[in-house]
Amino acid sequence: MSGVRSHHVALRAVVLGFVVLIHLVIAVPVLLVAAPQGRRGLQSASQKLVRGLLVRLGPSFVKGAQILATRRDLLPPAWCHSLAQLHDRVPPMPARQARRVLAEAGLPVDAEPVASGSIACVYKGLAPDGGTVALKVRRPGVERKIRTDFAVMAAGARVMQLLPPMRRLPARLMVEQIGAAVSRQTDFGQELRTIQALRATLADLDHLRIPRPLPELCTDRVLVMEHVDGLDDADPAPEAARRVLHLVYRMLFIDGLVHCDMHPGNLYLRPDGTIVLLDAGFVVRLEPKVRALFAEFFLAMARGDGPRCADIVHASAAEVAPEADLAAFRSGVTALVDDTTGRPASEFSLVRFAATLFDLQRRHGLFAAPEFVFPLLALLVLEGRINELHADIDFQAEAIPVLITALQRS
């Protein structure tokens, strides 16, 4: 990533390798001690070791684990449950650091955080008017760590692109774009503006609650919002899955806003059907052209129109190789769409669909525009959550009314 010096990248790569090596050394005696406890003991020890490794590798890796925790189709449920602890139970910053930052806000707060994520810790405090507020405190040095980690990943992607099958794949550009978006999560001024924009844009949704920010109390390192009680033990209403789907589809296809971080630590569903969205750090605004193309593709996929899907991918490709086999690509995409259309959430996997589509592009000489990575990332996180709530819902068909409205407005 730009702005990160090459020697810092090299040093960070060495540090990451050293952390992994140390954990491998530590893992051997830990697993040997756990072995007599049987499979359950080994699994518990392994999960604890992996969580510890991810935390020590840093916020960029914790962010990846948060996404994986929502994908029970990729990982066993026990591993998803273990990684889900990283949504809001990452070891907090030292109390001394937190007190020093919170002193800038000048608000009395509880000593222990109520939640602790990869970017920040959240504390409960009192506003000058006596109301209860949530104070989101950025971890010291987190922005620099994220930028450097993604610079390491971009260097790895650059090396990968030297391989003949990957030569035209925009892997480095994708990594850099994701890294820039994740880095913006550390900009609380930007998040404040995004929260205000979301509250204004989605104000007509009575079942959506986004906590009100208090700009006059915010600082560069502390974001202050109204506190929402009673989230942890709430069982979601039966219509929760459909409401969440329609919320995300509206944001994505109509408003052009992609929320890539709707994991259970940021998105809560209440028994009365209310959706509570607590975080707006990882929100990306799509260019109108990208939004329209993605909407067209999704609508064609939902309707089972494989040839149209292939045409859209072709038209939006960042590059088409001179030797590209467009007929074979069109045939492959048509077969893929035919195989997936109409399947309920329990039988449709966006991960497998995207991986197959990516492989078809790679084999036949088409290379997708990197901007599409954000809608895909948002839907990948969403799909895992929907599968937990309502495995029989038709993930694609639910989008059709929203897509038609979106394309009519384009």
TARA-V137331 format. One record per backbone hydrogen bond with DSSP energy under -0.5 kcal/mol. CO is the residue of the C=O (numbers start at 1). NH is the residue of the N-H. Records with the same first field share a line. If there is no record, write none. Layout:
CO = NH / NH
//
This chain:
1 = 4
3 = 5
5 = 8 / 9
6 = 10
7 = 11
8 = 12
9 = 13
10 = 14
11 = 15
12 = 16
13 = 17
14 = 18
15 = 19
16 = 20
17 = 21
18 = 22
19 = 23
20 = 24
21 = 25
22 = 26
23 = 27
24 = 28
25 = 29
26 = 30
27 = 31
28 = 32
29 = 33
30 = 34
31 = 35
32 = 36
34 = 37
35 = 38
37 = 41
38 = 42
39 = 43
40 = 44
41 = 45
42 = 46
43 = 47
44 = 48
45 = 49
46 = 50
47 = 51
48 = 52
49 = 53
50 = 54
51 = 55
52 = 56
53 = 57
54 = 58
58 = 61 / 62
59 = 63
60 = 64
61 = 65
62 = 66
63 = 67
64 = 68
65 = 69
67 = 70
68 = 71
70 = 72
71 = 74 / 75
76 = 79 / 80
77 = 81
78 = 82
79 = 83
80 = 84
82 = 85
83 = 86
84 = 87 / 88
85 = 89
88 = 116
94 = 98
95 = 99
96 = 100
97 = 101
98 = 102
99 = 103
100 = 104
101 = 104 / 105
102 = 105 / 106 / 107
108 = 126
115 = 122
116 = 90
119 = 139
120 = 117
121 = 137
122 = 114 / 115
123 = 135
124 = 110
125 = 133
127 = 130
131 = 127
132 = 227
133 = 125
134 = 136 / 225
135 = 123 / 137
136 = 138 / 223
137 = 121
139 = 142
141 = 145
142 = 146
143 = 147
144 = 148
145 = 149
146 = 150
147 = 151
148 = 152
149 = 153
150 = 154
151 = 155
152 = 156
153 = 157
154 = 158
155 = 159
156 = 160
157 = 161
159 = 162
160 = 163
163 = 166 / 167
164 = 167
166 = 169
169 = 171
170 = 174
171 = 175
172 = 176
173 = 177
174 = 178
175 = 179
176 = 180
177 = 181
178 = 182
179 = 183
180 = 184
182 = 185
183 = 186
184 = 187
186 = 188
187 = 191
188 = 192
189 = 193
190 = 194
191 = 195
192 = 196
193 = 197
194 = 198
195 = 199
196 = 200
197 = 201
198 = 202
200 = 203
202 = 205
204 = 206
205 = 208
207 = 275
209 = 211 / 277
212 = 226
213 = 215
214 = 217 / 218
215 = 218
220 = 188
221 = 138
222 = 219 / 224
223 = 136
224 = 214
225 = 134
227 = 229
231 = 234
234 = 236
237 = 240
239 = 243
240 = 244
241 = 245
242 = 246
243 = 247
244 = 248
245 = 249
246 = 250
247 = 251
248 = 252
249 = 253 / 254
250 = 254 / 255
251 = 257
256 = 258 / 286
257 = 259
258 = 260 / 284
261 = 263
263 = 266 / 267
266 = 268 / 278
268 = 276
270 = 237 / 273
274 = 270
275 = 209 / 277
276 = 268 / 278
277 = 211
281 = 283
282 = 260
284 = 258 / 286
287 = 291
288 = 292
289 = 293
290 = 294
291 = 295
292 = 296
293 = 297
294 = 298
295 = 299
296 = 300
297 = 301
298 = 302
299 = 303
300 = 305
301 = 304
304 = 306
305 = 309
306 = 310
307 = 311
308 = 312
309 = 313
310 = 314
311 = 315
312 = 316
313 = 317
314 = 317
319 = 367
321 = 324
324 = 326
325 = 329
326 = 330
327 = 331
328 = 332
329 = 333
330 = 334
331 = 335
332 = 336
333 = 337
334 = 338
335 = 339
336 = 340
337 = 340 / 341
340 = 343
344 = 347 / 348
347 = 349
348 = 350
349 = 353
350 = 354
351 = 355
352 = 356
353 = 357
354 = 358
355 = 359
356 = 360
357 = 361
358 = 362
359 = 363
360 = 364
361 = 365 / 366
362 = 365
364 = 325
365 = 321
367 = 318 / 319
369 = 372
370 = 373
371 = 374 / 375
372 = 376
373 = 377
374 = 378
375 = 379
376 = 380
377 = 381
378 = 382
379 = 383
380 = 384
381 = 385
382 = 386
383 = 387
384 = 388
385 = 389
386 = 390
390 = 393
391 = 346
393 = 345 / 395
394 = 398
396 = 399 / 400
397 = 400
399 = 403
400 = 404
401 = 405
402 = 406
403 = 407
404 = 408
405 = 409
406 = 410
//
